[in-house]
Amino acid sequence: MEHSAAPYDERLTAPGSWWVITALVALSGGLILLPLGTVPMLGAVVVTGLLAALAVSSYGSARIRVVAGSLVAGSARIPVAALGEAEVLADEEARAWRMHKADPRAFMLLRSYIPTALRVEITDTADPTPYVYVSTRNPRALAKALNAARQTETETTGTVQGRRHHTP
């Protein structure tokens, strides 16, 4: 498996405040069963805490990578040949693309607690998805990695956005 020229790997972890809320949920579970005794209360703290931690951890485990000529965002794997130019979105513009500018056909890996994002057009005419929206803490680095991967793909395969270059 070949790697892109400028590898990028980011995990969208949940913020620390969510872990505080997880601890409070576990405490609440224990308080609910306090009238039944100490053992049920402790059991409820452990079980409720584990379930809440599992939920927060699974939501915060989304990864964004540029590897082997593809953008891997969550469960999606998109070849860079099918991607257009990347648009770095600052706070307000990212919020607008999450809300009133959003297209329901778009693929969105969004985390509301991350204010910045990257929006990349899909250039493959056979794909009904108009663009990819990815929440990221470092959109400039992700855009740079995508551009480098696209350049590497163009140099090695002679394709640009899924089309072959014809040489006379």
VEXDRENVEX-487422 format. One record per residue (C-alpha): residue in three letters; x, y, z. Coordinates in Angstrom, 2 decimals. Each point is the difference from the previous one (the first is absolute). Layout:
<site residuo="ALA" u="X" v="Y" w="Z"/>
...
% end
This chain:
<site residuo="MET" u="0.00" v="0.00" w="0.00"/>
<site residuo="GLU" u="1.58" v="3.31" w="-1.03"/>
<site residuo="HIS" u="-0.22" v="3.05" w="2.18"/>
<site residuo="SER" u="-0.76" v="3.54" w="-1.07"/>
<site residuo="ALA" u="2.80" v="2.56" w="-0.28"/>
<site residuo="ALA" u="-1.28" v="2.01" w="2.97"/>
<site residuo="PRO" u="-1.72" v="-2.43" w="2.38"/>
<site residuo="TYR" u="-2.76" v="1.33" w="2.22"/>
<site residuo="ASP" u="-1.56" v="-1.76" w="2.95"/>
<site residuo="GLU" u="-2.37" v="1.59" w="2.52"/>
<site residuo="ARG" u="-2.34" v="-1.45" w="2.62"/>
<site residuo="LEU" u="-3.03" v="2.13" w="0.87"/>
<site residuo="THR" u="-0.07" v="-0.63" w="3.74"/>
<site residuo="ALA" u="-2.81" v="1.21" w="2.23"/>
<site residuo="PRO" u="0.77" v="3.06" w="2.13"/>
<site residuo="GLY" u="0.95" v="-0.34" w="3.67"/>
<site residuo="SER" u="-3.30" v="1.46" w="1.16"/>
<site residuo="TRP" u="-1.78" v="-3.03" w="-1.46"/>
<site residuo="TRP" u="2.04" v="-2.27" w="2.28"/>
<site residuo="VAL" u="-1.06" v="2.10" w="3.00"/>
<site residuo="ILE" u="-3.62" v="-0.47" w="-1.08"/>
<site residuo="THR" u="0.69" v="-3.75" w="-0.31"/>
<site residuo="ALA" u="1.15" v="-0.08" w="3.63"/>
<site residuo="LEU" u="-3.12" v="1.93" w="1.06"/>
<site residuo="VAL" u="-2.22" v="-2.48" w="-1.90"/>
<site residuo="ALA" u="1.70" v="-2.88" w="1.85"/>
<site residuo="LEU" u="-0.55" v="1.78" w="3.32"/>
<site residuo="SER" u="-3.66" v="0.58" w="-0.89"/>
<site residuo="GLY" u="-0.44" v="-3.69" w="-0.80"/>
<site residuo="GLY" u="1.37" v="-0.84" w="3.44"/>
<site residuo="LEU" u="-2.24" v="2.53" w="1.75"/>
<site residuo="ILE" u="-3.08" v="-1.50" w="-1.64"/>
<site residuo="LEU" u="0.76" v="-3.40" w="1.57"/>
<site residuo="LEU" u="1.24" v="1.33" w="3.35"/>
<site residuo="PRO" u="-3.29" v="-0.89" w="1.76"/>
<site residuo="LEU" u="0.60" v="-3.67" w="-0.90"/>
<site residuo="GLY" u="3.33" v="-0.15" w="1.83"/>
<site residuo="THR" u="3.73" v="0.47" w="-0.48"/>
<site residuo="VAL" u="0.66" v="-2.94" w="-2.34"/>
<site residuo="PRO" u="-2.77" v="0.91" w="-2.52"/>
<site residuo="MET" u="1.13" v="3.63" w="0.17"/>
<site residuo="LEU" u="3.63" v="-0.89" w="-0.79"/>
<site residuo="GLY" u="-1.13" v="-2.37" w="-2.75"/>
<site residuo="ALA" u="-2.08" v="2.77" w="-1.55"/>
<site residuo="VAL" u="2.95" v="2.42" w="0.15"/>
<site residuo="VAL" u="2.23" v="-2.50" w="-1.80"/>
<site residuo="VAL" u="-2.54" v="-1.09" w="-2.63"/>
<site residuo="THR" u="-1.31" v="3.50" w="-0.70"/>
<site residuo="GLY" u="3.55" v="1.38" w="-0.12"/>
<site residuo="LEU" u="1.14" v="-2.70" w="-2.43"/>
<site residuo="LEU" u="-2.98" v="0.53" w="-2.31"/>
<site residuo="ALA" u="0.43" v="3.77" w="0.00"/>
<site residuo="ALA" u="3.76" v="-0.31" w="-0.59"/>
<site residuo="LEU" u="-0.61" v="-2.43" w="-2.86"/>
<site residuo="ALA" u="-2.42" v="2.45" w="-1.63"/>
<site residuo="VAL" u="2.39" v="2.96" w="0.33"/>
<site residuo="SER" u="2.99" v="-2.03" w="-1.12"/>
<site residuo="SER" u="-1.72" v="-1.42" w="-3.09"/>
<site residuo="TYR" u="-1.24" v="3.43" w="-1.07"/>
<site residuo="GLY" u="3.45" v="1.47" w="0.53"/>
<site residuo="SER" u="1.86" v="-2.71" w="-1.88"/>
<site residuo="ALA" u="-0.55" v="1.35" w="-3.52"/>
<site residuo="ARG" u="3.21" v="0.16" w="-2.01"/>
<site residuo="ILE" u="1.01" v="2.07" w="-2.99"/>
<site residuo="ARG" u="2.91" v="-1.27" w="-2.07"/>
<site residuo="VAL" u="1.57" v="0.58" w="-3.37"/>
<site residuo="VAL" u="1.60" v="-3.30" w="-0.94"/>
<site residuo="ALA" u="0.61" v="-2.09" w="-3.12"/>
<site residuo="GLY" u="-1.49" v="2.60" w="-2.34"/>
<site residuo="SER" u="-3.24" v="0.28" w="1.97"/>
<site residuo="LEU" u="-1.72" v="2.23" w="2.52"/>
<site residuo="VAL" u="-1.26" v="-2.20" w="2.82"/>
<site residuo="ALA" u="-2.54" v="1.88" w="2.12"/>
<site residuo="GLY" u="-1.89" v="-2.14" w="2.47"/>
<site residuo="SER" u="-1.53" v="-2.85" w="-2.00"/>
<site residuo="ALA" u="0.53" v="1.65" w="-3.40"/>
<site residuo="ARG" u="2.98" v="-0.70" w="-2.24"/>
<site residuo="ILE" u="0.18" v="2.40" w="-2.96"/>
<site residuo="PRO" u="2.76" v="-0.16" w="-2.63"/>
<site residuo="VAL" u="1.76" v="3.36" w="-0.38"/>
<site residuo="ALA" u="-0.56" v="-0.29" w="-3.76"/>
<site residuo="ALA" u="-3.72" v="0.55" w="0.69"/>
<site residuo="LEU" u="0.61" v="3.13" w="2.09"/>
<site residuo="GLY" u="0.23" v="3.61" w="-1.14"/>
<site residuo="GLU" u="1.64" v="2.91" w="1.77"/>
<site residuo="ALA" u="-0.22" v="0.14" w="3.77"/>
<site residuo="GLU" u="-1.58" v="3.06" w="1.64"/>
<site residuo="VAL" u="1.17" v="0.85" w="3.52"/>
<site residuo="LEU" u="-2.96" v="1.14" w="2.11"/>
<site residuo="ALA" u="0.53" v="2.27" w="3.00"/>
<site residuo="ASP" u="-2.43" v="0.14" w="2.94"/>
<site residuo="GLU" u="-2.92" v="1.94" w="-1.51"/>
<site residuo="GLU" u="0.24" v="-1.50" w="-3.49"/>
<site residuo="ALA" u="0.23" v="-3.52" w="1.43"/>
<site residuo="ARG" u="-3.11" v="0.66" w="2.09"/>
<site residuo="ALA" u="-1.86" v="1.24" w="-3.09"/>
<site residuo="TRP" u="0.92" v="-3.18" w="-1.94"/>
<site residuo="ARG" u="-1.21" v="-2.11" w="2.93"/>
<site residuo="MET" u="-3.33" v="1.83" w="0.04"/>
<site residuo="HIS" u="-1.72" v="2.03" w="-2.71"/>
<site residuo="LYS" u="2.51" v="-0.62" w="-2.83"/>
<site residuo="ALA" u="0.09" v="-3.77" w="0.55"/>
<site residuo="ASP" u="-1.07" v="-2.33" w="-2.79"/>
<site residuo="PRO" u="-1.77" v="-3.15" w="1.27"/>
<site residuo="ARG" u="1.84" v="-2.07" w="-2.65"/>
<site residuo="ALA" u="3.43" v="0.98" w="1.36"/>
<site residuo="PHE" u="2.17" v="-2.30" w="2.07"/>
<site residuo="MET" u="0.57" v="1.71" w="3.33"/>
<site residuo="LEU" u="2.34" v="-1.12" w="2.72"/>
<site residuo="LEU" u="-0.85" v="2.75" w="2.39"/>
<site residuo="ARG" u="0.67" v="0.61" w="3.62"/>
<site residuo="SER" u="-1.67" v="3.15" w="1.34"/>
<site residuo="TYR" u="2.65" v="0.47" w="2.66"/>
<site residuo="ILE" u="2.66" v="0.53" w="-2.70"/>
<site residuo="PRO" u="-0.52" v="3.48" w="-1.48"/>
<site residuo="THR" u="2.09" v="-0.37" w="-3.19"/>
<site residuo="ALA" u="-0.51" v="-2.27" w="-2.98"/>
<site residuo="LEU" u="1.00" v="-0.87" w="-3.54"/>
<site residuo="ARG" u="-2.41" v="-0.18" w="-2.92"/>
<site residuo="VAL" u="1.08" v="-1.93" w="-3.09"/>
<site residuo="GLU" u="-2.01" v="-0.23" w="-3.23"/>
<site residuo="ILE" u="-0.62" v="-3.45" w="-1.49"/>
<site residuo="THR" u="0.94" v="0.16" w="-3.69"/>
<site residuo="ASP" u="-1.13" v="-3.50" w="-0.96"/>
<site residuo="THR" u="-3.10" v="0.53" w="-2.17"/>
<site residuo="ALA" u="-1.32" v="-3.49" w="0.85"/>
<site residuo="ASP" u="-0.09" v="0.84" w="3.71"/>
<site residuo="PRO" u="-3.13" v="1.87" w="1.17"/>
<site residuo="THR" u="1.89" v="1.33" w="3.05"/>
<site residuo="PRO" u="0.79" v="3.67" w="-0.72"/>
<site residuo="TYR" u="2.71" v="0.47" w="2.63"/>
<site residuo="VAL" u="1.66" v="-1.35" w="3.11"/>
<site residuo="TYR" u="-0.14" v="2.05" w="3.21"/>
<site residuo="VAL" u="2.53" v="-1.03" w="2.64"/>
<site residuo="SER" u="0.34" v="1.57" w="3.44"/>
<site residuo="THR" u="3.70" v="0.29" w="0.74"/>
<site residuo="ARG" u="2.16" v="1.88" w="2.48"/>
<site residuo="ASN" u="2.60" v="0.67" w="-2.71"/>
<site residuo="PRO" u="-1.76" v="0.60" w="-3.34"/>
<site residuo="ARG" u="3.06" v="1.56" w="-1.66"/>
<site residuo="ALA" u="2.14" v="-3.08" w="0.67"/>
<site residuo="LEU" u="-2.76" v="-2.29" w="-1.28"/>
<site residuo="ALA" u="-0.37" v="2.11" w="-3.18"/>
<site residuo="LYS" u="3.77" v="-0.09" w="-0.51"/>
<site residuo="ALA" u="0.05" v="-3.80" w="0.42"/>
<site residuo="LEU" u="-2.89" v="-0.42" w="-2.47"/>
<site residuo="ASN" u="1.70" v="2.24" w="-2.57"/>
<site residuo="ALA" u="3.27" v="-1.92" w="0.41"/>
<site residuo="ALA" u="-1.80" v="-3.34" w="-0.35"/>
<site residuo="ARG" u="-1.81" v="1.25" w="-3.11"/>
<site residuo="GLN" u="3.32" v="1.20" w="-1.47"/>
<site residuo="THR" u="1.62" v="-3.37" w="0.76"/>
<site residuo="GLU" u="-2.97" v="-1.81" w="-1.54"/>
<site residuo="THR" u="0.25" v="2.15" w="-3.13"/>
<site residuo="GLU" u="3.72" v="-0.65" w="-0.34"/>
<site residuo="THR" u="-0.25" v="-3.78" w="0.49"/>
<site residuo="THR" u="-3.15" v="-0.80" w="-1.95"/>
<site residuo="GLY" u="-0.35" v="2.88" w="-2.42"/>
<site residuo="THR" u="-3.56" v="0.68" w="1.14"/>
<site residuo="VAL" u="-1.55" v="3.23" w="1.12"/>
<site residuo="GLN" u="-3.40" v="-0.17" w="1.70"/>
<site residuo="GLY" u="-0.64" v="-3.47" w="-1.37"/>
<site residuo="ARG" u="0.91" v="0.79" w="-3.64"/>
<site residuo="ARG" u="3.02" v="-1.24" w="-1.95"/>
<site residuo="HIS" u="2.40" v="2.48" w="-1.54"/>
<site residuo="HIS" u="0.45" v="-0.61" w="-3.70"/>
<site residuo="THR" u="3.44" v="0.67" w="-1.39"/>
<site residuo="PRO" u="0.39" v="0.60" w="-3.73"/>
% end
